[in-house]
């Protein structure tokens, strides 16, 4: 993946990647936050979505694309596998995912979404919060076998 792509944490403090070919967005016209988070986890387990929550203090923070090893100390890391189809892998945002959750005819991407230059197939996504500048590094690369434990929650999000 090229480092010419400029990515950011969205204005709500989320970092969201979606494979729109297989993503099922609709939850309910009157969804509740717990329902939405459960839906996100289910879609991440299906390999159609990757969501992490750096938090509101990092809204609009740059996320650099890392093509090599990281030298900065990693403070926390979120990882998942996304199965990318012909529709690609897109950086979207929490607002658009909530729209898709509420309206069954709404896509998970909209104007402003960025298609990432990744190949079709299973891709390992790793978002690292590092002690450095930029503060977030994204690595995406092909993976043959997904041997990680399935996610049980949206990384770094707490309902407290």
Secondary structure, DSSP 4 states (H G I P E B T S, - for coil): --TT--EE--TTS-EEEE-TTT------TT--HHHHHHHHHHHHHHTSEEEE---GGGTT-EEEE-SS---SPEEEEEEEEEEE-TT-EEEE-HHHHHHHHH-TT--S--TT-EEE---SEEEEEEEEEESSSSSEEEEEEE-S---SPPPSS-BT----
